[in-house]
């Protein structure tokens, strides 16, 4: 039986008074891709750097292929961890060609083995024909593939990607995500990718770890995180989410200003009669034009492939609703919101503040 590739157990790191990572624990299986999702400053990159060996731990431990590499008493240097890291700026050597960049770090191999391995990774990274170009002669996507090829060349047991698509314009991101994922999947590379972009995390990962203030709020598959977030913070990080206030009944339903809606408890047990907030996603309500409707379109955002409406309900709160890109509903239109969700809405007890 093949064991885990990466294990973090209560990994903790401070910078002065700042808790950078706080008792972080997770296990990565061979070939698994984990996205670490969170806002800037939450500790994502610090976590990556502790796995790589660029930072020490104050508590807990990190194991790579069950070998202890980090603890308060043990620190294996980066070059002895068999970990590859692709930095945000790619860190290519500007005076070296593609071949020379990829060959860097393979000095221990014989000349014949080195040539064979370089040719192999150039092929898998789809860089054949670009061998003699310098980084400034490459597109952003090509530079990224060179950085990935250089990282894969020494055959690391795991690859760490730090915001790999942040320097690429929006029109190229989807294509580059697909290319990078194909390379990682085809080679069964165990990967940790950090990002603050929800779309990137959902597109590429087997599991997502949502990070806040140095700690992991929740780690699970994209589907579970979207449909069953453990906290409001996770709900906001993993989808276009709003919260609809109501009061729980004894029949598994909540009375809200938009009707009597089914619910299931989210963060805790919910007693009948208690005030709750229902998690609402952008596809949970249909927007119907209604001259007598008590709700109204407060704002609209055309996104090219969709229209996002902000609908003001009678209480003054707004619910965001996704529409077909051909929707022409103008602001000010009176509407009625009709629930389209089949499953019960997730309910959070009102006692949990919006700031958590």
Buried (B, 14 or more C-beta within 10 A) or exposed (E): EEEBBBBBBEBBBBEEEEBBBBBBBBBBBBBBBBBBBBEEEBBBBBBBBBBBBEBEBBBBBBBBBEBBBBBEEEBBEBEEBBBBBBBBEBEBEEEBBBBBBBBBBBEEBEEEEBBEBBBBBBEBBBBEEBBEBBBEEBEBBBBBBBBBBBBBBBEBBBBBBBBBBEEBEEEBBBEBBEBBBEBBEEBEBBBBBBBBBBEBBBBBBBBBBBBBBBBBBBBBEBEBBBBBBBBBBBBBBBBBBBBBBBEBEEEEBBEBBBEEBBBEBBBEEBEEEBEBBBBBBBEBBEBEEBEEBBBBBBEBEEEEEBBBBBBBBEEEEBBBBBBEEEBEBEEEBEBBBEBEBEEBBBBBBBEBEEEE
